[in-house]
Amino acid sequence: MLDWRDTQLAELIEIKHGFAFKGEFFSDSPSHDILVTPGNFAVGGGFQLNKPKFYTGPVPEDYVLNAGDVIVTMTDLSKEADTLGYSAIVPASKERFLHNQRIGKVIPKSEEVFLPFVAWVMRTIPYRNEIVGGATGSTVKHTSPSRILSHKFKLPAPLEQRAIASVLSALDDKIELNRQMNKTLEAMARAIFKDWFVDFGPTRAKMEGRAPYLAPDIWSLFPDRLDDEGKPEGWDSVCLGDLAEQIAMGPFGSNIKVETFVANGVPIISGGHLRGMRLDDTSYNFVSAEHADRLGRSNVKRGDVVFTHAGNIGQVAIISDTSRYDRYVLSQRQFYMRCNRDLISPMYVVHFFHTTEGQHALLANASQVGVPSIARPATYLRSIKINRPPKTLLSAFDENAGSLHLKAGLNLKENCTLVTTRDFLLPKLMAGKVRVKDAEKLVGEAT
């Protein structure tokens, strides 16, 4: 570290505020423009495209982001502030990403700095502790460019910056590749659900005299016609409250906050972990087992279906049987359903809420005033009705969709190893305690 010097971010970069795009042009329907929001930042840093917010209005050219731009989130809707101040690098995309308010764009002001290296500085523990420790707000956490720019650290020469960033980015690239593979696997599972349980494809094919397109043992499980309500004959329509062992909320915000975090313990689920149908089981904040015990009904386990009721509402994921931990605790913006497995399949429930019909049902009681939220979420969830096929057909779906989710689970397990390797190397590389060549060897073994 002989050629590393003490510096602070203010010497190297500026942070440009985003633009206040008009809410009247926000849309959930796909368009060419996507607003970057705090929800696009993953827990632990990095970019994620989960439930994009589209924009249909006029766009100032100065607020269009380019692939490779480094951005930082200055607002966090979670009580745990689990993405506040973290950086992300804008990915290449056929859509345009827009530089929205409360998102900072990092602008270099020195030739001495390599921006992807700065992005990794903004993912280190000392930086993280400084930003969270100086955050303002209770329900919504905020930081500012001045707080970010005041961070001090050791700066290596530009060539060393590039080498360090390259090693760490190789791990992130592999993590992202696995995430994309999992999106494909989930899409395949969703296609099966849609055909069987939304479009009633096999039953309609039988009614129209078309040839079977599923294995005979599965084909025989579908009835030959629809009933007067338009669903397959013999299927029930049942309220979720009648199919649940338990539906309960996350704790009040005062029960989980930064001051209660520990290095290892029971992981806290927040909205950032609900990337798709499954938890992103890689990076967590933790509370002690004793603190988790005190939270009682906010403890969840494998097989539970978790929902977000405030902030980025409409997210739904299952804690799969391949998840890393035996139990988790929810943050204050989540609630959950524990299915009675004799009556309904958790896999069926989570797939239902990833359909258009399921999303409409979940969000029908939502308010967009202030922080978007679902009113009385646990009570409301109990009242939602779903079609319930016979148990034999549910078992067949679990087997078919389960094989796809198992592959996704293996990818997530690999990602956990990659994240562990990345989080081990990051502080050591930034402190000059691991040589880049040694780190490259570890990355090669991990990938």
N, C-alpha and C positions, 0 to 999 in steps of 0.2 A: 504493500500500500504506500510505497515511498512517493509515488507520483499522484496520489489521491489528495485532494485538498478540501478543506472545510468550505461549504457554501450554503446558500439557502435558495429555495426555488425562485424567490423574487429577483435574483441576479440573472436567472436563465430564461424565464418565461413570463408571459402575461396571461391573464385569463379573461376572455371576452364573454360577456353576458349574452344569453340567448334573447330571442325576439318573442314578444307577447302575441302569439298568433291568436286570432279571434275564435272564441268558442263556437260561434255560429257556424263555422266551417268544419268543425270536428266531425268525424264520421267513423262508424265501425265497418262500413262497406269499403272494400278494397279500392284504392286509387293509386295514382303514381307517386304521391307524396306521403311519407310517414313521419309523424312527429316523434322526436326522441324525447322520452320522459324518464323519470327516475326508475320506472319499471323496466327499462331496457338495460339496467345495470344488474349484473348477477351478484349474489352474496359472495364476498371475497374479491370482487372486481371482475372486469370483463364484460363484453357485450352479449345481450340475449335479445332475441326477437320473439317475445311472448305476448300474445294478444295485442298486436300493433294498433296504434291509434292513427287513423288516416286523416288527411287534411285535403279539402277541396277548394280552398280559397286562393287569393293572390299570394305570391311568395317573393319576398325581397331576396335578390340573388346573393347578397352578403350573408344570408343565413341558411344557405344550402351547404350541408356538410359533404365532404369528399372522403372516399375510401382512404384509410390511413390516418385520418384526423384523430387526435387524442382529445377526449372529452372527460368531464368530471361532473358528478352529480352533487348539487349543493342543497338538495332537499330530500328528506326521507320520510315517508308516511308511516313507517313502522316504529313502534315504541322502542325497539331494540336498536334502531339506527343501523341496521345491518348492511346497508349499501352507502351510507353517507360518506361523501368525500372520496369514494373509490373512483378509479379511472376505468375507461374502456377505449378501445380502438375501433373506429367506425369500419364495418366490413364493406367489401365490394357488394353491390346489389344493383339489380335493374331498376329498382325504385330509388327515389331520392329521399335521403334522410334530412330532416329539417332541424335547425338549431333552435330549440324551444327554450323558453324562459326557465330559470333555475337549473339550467345545464350550462356549464362553462366549457368553452373551447380553449384549449391550450395553444398559445402562440409563442414560438421561440423568439427570443430577442438576442441570442448569442449563438455564434457558430460552434461554440464549444459543447453544445448540448445536442444529444440524439433523442428525439421525442419519445420513441418507444421505450427508451431507458427511463425517462421521466414517468411514463405510465406505470412502470414497475415500482419506482420509488413511491408512487401513490397507492401502492398495494402492500407496503411494508407495515409491520406492527407498530414501530415508533410513530410513523405518520398517522396511522389509524387511531392510535390512542390520543394523539394530539388533537385530531379533528373532532373525535367524539367527545373528548374531555372539554372542548371549548364550544360545543354545539349549543344553540339556543332553541327555545321552544319546548313544549311538553308533549302535546298530541302529535305535532309535526316538527321534526328536527331540521335545523338549518345550519349551514356553515356559510362562509363568505370567501371571496377571492383573497382578501387580506390574510385570513387565517391560514388558508392553503399556502399562500406564497411565503409565509413566515417560517415554514418548516425548514430545518437545518439538517444537513446530511453530508456524507463524504462523496465527492465527485471524482470518478476515475477519468482517465484520458478518453477521448472520443472512440478510439479503436476498442478499448476495453468496454465502454458502454455498449457498443454494437454487439460485441461477443456475448456479454451477459444477457442482453435483451434477446438475442438469437436463441440461446439455450432455454430460457424460460418460455419464450413464445413457441418453441417446438412442442413443449408439453401442452400448452394451451391449445395449439392447433389440433393435436391428437384428441384432446378432451372434446373440442368442438366437433370433430369428425364423428366421434361416438354419439354425440348428441344428435347430429343430423341423421345418423343411421337409426337412432331410436325414434325419431320423428317418422321415418319411413315405416318402421315396424308398427308404430301406433296407428299410422294411417291405414295399414293393411288390416289391423284389428278393427278399426272403426268401420271399414268397408264391409266386413263380415257382419258387424252389428247392424249397420244400416240396412243391408239386404234382408237379414233375417227378421229384425224387430221393428224397423221403421217402414220400409217399403213392402214388407211381407212377401218378398220375392218368391220363395218356394211355394207358398199357398196360392199366390196369383198365377204362377206357372201351372200348378195343378188345375186351377179353375179354367185356364185357357187351353189345357190339353198339351202343353209344351213338355219336352223331354226333361227328365231329371238332370240337374247339373251338380248335385252333391252326392256324396257316398250314400248308398242305399240305407245304411243304418241311421244316418242323419235325416235323409229325405223322408223317411217314414215317420219321423217325429212331428212333422208339420201337418196340420189339418188340411182337409180338401177344400175348404171354403171359408169366407169371412162371415162374421155374424152381423146382426142388424146394426151394431155400433161401428162396423167397419174394421174390426180387429179379428184375427184368426179365431175360429170357433173353439170355445173351451178355455180361452185365456181370460184371466181375471183383470179387473181394474181396481187397484188397491192403493190406499194412502200409505206413504212412506212410514208414517208414524206407527202403522200396524205391522211393519216389517222390520222394525228396529229394536235392538236390545237397549240402545241408548242414543239419544241425540243431545249434545251438550255444547256449551260455549267455551272459548278460551278464557283465561283469567282476566280480571280487571288490570288495566295498564300498570297500576302501582305495584302489582305483584311480580311482574317481570320487567326489569329495567337494567340498564348497563351496570349499575352497582351490584346486582345480584349475580353477574356472570362469573364463572370459574373456568379454569383452563380445560378441564375435562369433567364430564358428568353426564347429565341427561340432555340431549340436544333439543333446541327450541325450533319448532317449525314456524316459518313466517311465509308471507306471500311469495317471497323470492324463491322458495323451494318448490312451488307448485308450477313447474315449467310445462307440464303436459298432463298426461294421465297418471304419471308416477312422480314421487318426490325426486327432486334433484338431491341425491343423498351424499353430497360431497363435502360441503363446508357449512359449519354450524357455529352458533354461539351456544354455550352450555350453562345450565344451572346445576347446583349440587343435587344429589339424590334426595337429601333431606328436604330441600326446597321444593323439589318436584312432588314429594310425598304430600307436602302441605297444599299443593294445588289440586289434589284430589281428582275431580271429574274432568280436569283439563289435561290429564294424562291420556295418551293414545298409544295404540299398538298396531302390529301388523294386521292387515285386514280392514282397518278403519278407513273410511272415506272422509277426506278433509276438504272443507270449503272455505273460501275467503268471503267475508260479509262486508268488509269496508276497504276503501282504497281501490285496489285493482280487483273489483268484484267479478264474480263469475268463474273464478279459478276453482278447479276440482281435481283432486288427485287421490289415488289409493296408496296406502302404506303397504307395499307388496310383501309377499312372504319371503322375498330375497333381500329385504331392507337390512341395513347394517346394524340397527339397534333394536333391542327388545322393547323399549318404550321411548316415547318422545313427550314433550309438553307443547301445547299450542301457544302462540302469541295471542294478543288480545283481539286481533282482527280475523281470527279463524274460528270455525266451529266444525263439528264432525258428526258422522253417523256410524254407529256400530251395528252392522246388519245382524239379524237373526239368520244364520246361514241355513237353517232348516227351511226358511221361508223365501229367501232371496239371496242372490249372489252379489257380493261387493263388486265384482268385476262388471256385472250387468249394470249396477247402479252408476258406477263412474263412467261407463260408456254412454249411458242414457244422458248424463249431464254434459257430454261433449257433442251431442246432437243439437241441431237448431231448435228442435222442440224442447229439449232439456234446458238449454240456455234461456229460452223465452220463459219457461216455467220458473226458473230460479230467479231471474231478474225482474219478473212481473211486479214484485213488491219492493223494487229498488227506488231510491231517491238520488237525484243528481245534484241536490242542493248542498253546497259545501263539499265535504269529502263524500264521494259516492258511497252509498251503503244500502244494505238490505234491512228493512225494518223487521224487528222481532224474528231474526233468522231461524232460530231453533224451532220456534212455534210454527213459523211459516213452512219450514221444510216438512214438518210432520203432515201438513195438509196437502202436499203435492201428490197427485195421483199418477201412477205409472201402470202400464200393462205388465202383467206377470205371466210369462209362459210356464208350462209345466216344468217340474224339477228336472225331468230327464233332458229336456231341451236346454235348460240352463246349464246342466252339467256338460252337455256337448259343446256349448259355447265356451264355457270355462276351459275346456280341453283345447279347443282350437285357438282361441284368443290367448290362452295361457302360454302356449308354446312360443308365440310371438313376444309376449311380455317377458318370458324367461330369457330369451335372447337379449332383450333390452336390459334386463336385470344384470346380465353378465357384462354388458357394455358399461353399465353404471358402476359395477364392482371394479372394472378396469380403471374407470375414471377416478374412483376413490384412491387407487394406488398412484395414479398420475398426479392427483391433487396433493397427496401426501409427499410425493417426491418433490413437486414444485414448491410446496410450503416449507420443506426442509432446506431446499437449495436457496430460496429467495433471500432470507436474512444472511446466510453465509456468503453468498456471492456479493451482496451489497456491503458486507463488512470486509471483503477481501480474504475471508477465512477458507474459501474453497477456490482452487484454481479452475479456470474455465475448462481446461482439458479434462480434469477429473469430473467436473459436472457433466460434460458432454458424454462421458462414459456411462454415468448413472442414467442419463436421459435415454441413451441407446438401449440400456437394459430394460428400462421401464416401458419403452415404446416398441 
